[in-house]
Amino acid sequence: MIVRFALRNVQRNVRRSLLTILTVTLGCILLTIGLSWLSGVYYSFVNSSIQNGGLVRISTETYYQKEALNPLEENIVHTAPIVERLLQLEEVTAVYPRISQGVAASIGGEELGEIFGLLTGADIEYYRDVLKLEDKIHKGSFFTENAEKEGLIGRSLAKDMDVTVGDDAIFVGQTQDGSISPIKITVVGILDTGNSVFDRCAYVHIEKARWMADIPEGSTELLIFGPTDAATTSRTIQEISSDFSQISDTIDQDGKPVPLSILAWNKREPFASMIILPQLISGLLAAIIIFITALGVLNTMMMSVLERTAEIGILRALGMQRTTVAATFILEAMTIAVFGGLAGSFIGSLLSIWMADKGINLGEAAANSPDSLPINTTLYPEWSPELALFTFLLSLLMAFLGSAIPAIQANRITPVEAIRTKH
């Protein structure tokens, strides 16, 4: 009986019901598109962060604390013993030593100017399999058999340096004891990574970076990748790390082991502080749209209660329970929400999928972002069936919240009050 009453009430004022369905539909469209974009930004941030810093990273504690300064003296002296130990774990599929330092670059391969960039040294496999640089060649090619003499340069840095494929590029950095240390590489490829940080970097073979920093067999970081989540991988590594400092000869002047930092990507700053930001924005966006849409449903249902006061009183006089009256109005709103939610989720999903092929180019906004935040210059929405289902369920929540007050109002109507109502 309740279902019959609810369906009949939806059809009694078709125009108002359609208007409410449209309100819910628009709310779901906005939710689907908004959450898709926020998910896209979030996953882009996560993927770039893991690519750039590993699922788990090992460095000395002091290096982690002074990371912004790239303190080369705070290095792991011999990385091979640790790498060998790590690769025995099921949770680890790859380990890459890396050295990064700020460098002054030459202009046109002739003179040094006020051009600065970040020089990264790592295994060629890291560039190919993790950063996917082979797929991001703008001009030229990937590393060849003479990789130790070659380098790749991001297009932003290459433009400032006025170098192109085939030119010699000179970078002046320093050794771990602070001495000036220049290197020369042949530019074999110009990169367009779509990432503001990566496009201002030069990429060289790990042995070239080791020579420049005078760290013959070590590195400042070990980037670890694996098939499991970061927390599990980090926990497993912690369990076997008690002698890492000793086997790598990473000791201080007193012969004591230097403490090592073993952290999952989302436990390091600035990522640890920022990881919750997209979730807060998503929640705020959902709350605002739900509130606005619920107001539309509230308006419709309040009008319905006022119009049917006499009818409600008669039904109450015939023995209908208060809870039944309230349930009828809530079910009416939920019926409207089902139609509006399905339509809104479907249309919003189509628009999100369409926009996933276009993306939004942030241009200068991304190019001027801090180097510690690897933000892609082009962002894409991230749609999934789960997101569409979530949006549909939120539409039901909108309807429930919007019908709660009118249902309570209808629940309070008495037969005597209904008789006094003017028709």
Rosetta blueprint (number, residue, H / E / L):
1 M L
2 I H
3 V H
4 R H
5 F H
6 A H
7 L H
8 R H
9 N H
10 V H
11 Q H
12 R H
13 N L
14 V H
15 R H
16 R H
17 S H
18 L H
19 L H
20 T H
21 I H
22 L H
23 T H
24 V H
25 T H
26 L H
27 G H
28 C H
29 I H
30 L H
31 L H
32 T H
33 I H
34 G H
35 L H
36 S H
37 W H
38 L H
39 S H
40 G H
41 V H
42 Y H
43 Y H
44 S H
45 F H
46 V H
47 N H
48 S H
49 S H
50 I H
51 Q H
52 N H
53 G H
54 G L
55 L L
56 V E
57 R E
58 I E
59 S E
60 T E
61 E H
62 T H
63 Y H
64 Y H
65 Q H
66 K L
67 E H
68 A H
69 L H
70 N L
71 P L
72 L L
73 E L
74 E L
75 N L
76 I E
77 V L
78 H L
79 T L
80 A H
81 P H
82 I H
83 V H
84 E H
85 R H
86 L H
87 L L
88 Q L
89 L L
90 E L
91 E L
92 V L
93 T L
94 A E
95 V E
96 Y E
97 P E
98 R E
99 I E
100 S E
101 Q E
102 G E
103 V E
104 A E
105 A E
106 S E
107 I E
108 G L
109 G L
110 E L
111 E E
112 L E
113 G E
114 E E
115 I E
116 F E
117 G E
118 L E
119 L E
120 T E
121 G E
122 A E
123 D L
124 I H
125 E H
126 Y H
127 Y H
128 R H
129 D H
130 V H
131 L L
132 K L
133 L H
134 E H
135 D H
136 K H
137 I E
138 H E
139 K E
140 G E
141 S L
142 F L
143 F L
144 T L
145 E L
146 N L
147 A H
148 E H
149 K H
150 E E
151 G E
152 L E
153 I E
154 G E
155 R H
156 S H
157 L H
158 A H
159 K H
160 D H
161 M H
162 D L
163 V L
164 T L
165 V L
166 G L
167 D L
168 D E
169 A E
170 I E
171 F E
172 V E
173 G E
174 Q E
175 T L
176 Q L
177 D L
178 G L
179 S L
180 I E
181 S E
182 P E
183 I E
184 K E
185 I E
186 T E
187 V E
188 V E
189 G E
190 I E
191 L E
192 D L
193 T L
194 G L
195 N E
196 S L
197 V L
198 F H
199 D H
200 R H
201 C E
202 A E
203 Y E
204 V E
205 H E
206 I H
207 E H
208 K H
209 A H
210 R H
211 W H
212 M H
213 A H
214 D L
215 I L
216 P L
217 E L
218 G L
219 S E
220 T L
221 E E
222 L E
223 L E
224 I E
225 F E
226 G L
227 P L
228 T L
229 D L
230 A H
231 A H
232 T H
233 T H
234 S H
235 R H
236 T H
237 I H
238 Q H
239 E H
240 I L
241 S L
242 S L
243 D L
244 F H
245 S H
246 Q H
247 I H
248 S L
249 D L
250 T L
251 I E
252 D L
253 Q L
254 D L
255 G L
256 K L
257 P E
258 V L
259 P L
260 L E
261 S E
262 I E
263 L E
264 A E
265 W H
266 N H
267 K H
268 R L
269 E L
270 P L
271 F H
272 A H
273 S H
274 M H
275 I L
276 I L
277 L H
278 P H
279 Q H
280 L H
281 I H
282 S H
283 G H
284 L H
285 L H
286 A H
287 A H
288 I H
289 I H
290 I H
291 F H
292 I H
293 T H
294 A H
295 L H
296 G H
297 V H
298 L H
299 N H
300 T H
301 M H
302 M H
303 M H
304 S H
305 V H
306 L H
307 E H
308 R L
309 T H
310 A H
311 E H
312 I H
313 G H
314 I H
315 L H
316 R H
317 A H
318 L L
319 G L
320 M L
321 Q L
322 R H
323 T H
324 T H
325 V H
326 A H
327 A H
328 T H
329 F H
330 I H
331 L H
332 E H
333 A H
334 M H
335 T H
336 I H
337 A H
338 V H
339 F H
340 G H
341 G H
342 L H
343 A H
344 G H
345 S H
346 F H
347 I H
348 G H
349 S H
350 L H
351 L H
352 S H
353 I H
354 W H
355 M H
356 A H
357 D L
358 K L
359 G L
360 I E
361 N E
362 L L
363 G L
364 E H
365 A H
366 A H
367 A H
368 N L
369 S L
370 P L
371 D L
372 S L
373 L L
374 P L
375 I L
376 N E
377 T L
378 T E
379 L E
380 Y L
381 P L
382 E L
383 W L
384 S L
385 P H
386 E H
387 L H
388 A H
389 L H
390 F H
391 T H
392 F H
393 L H
394 L H
395 S H
396 L H
397 L H
398 M H
399 A H
400 F H
401 L H
402 G H
403 S H
404 A H
405 I H
406 P H
407 A H
408 I H
409 Q H
410 A H
411 N H
412 R L
413 I L
414 T L
415 P H
416 V H
417 E H
418 A H
419 I H
420 R H
421 T L
422 K L
423 H L
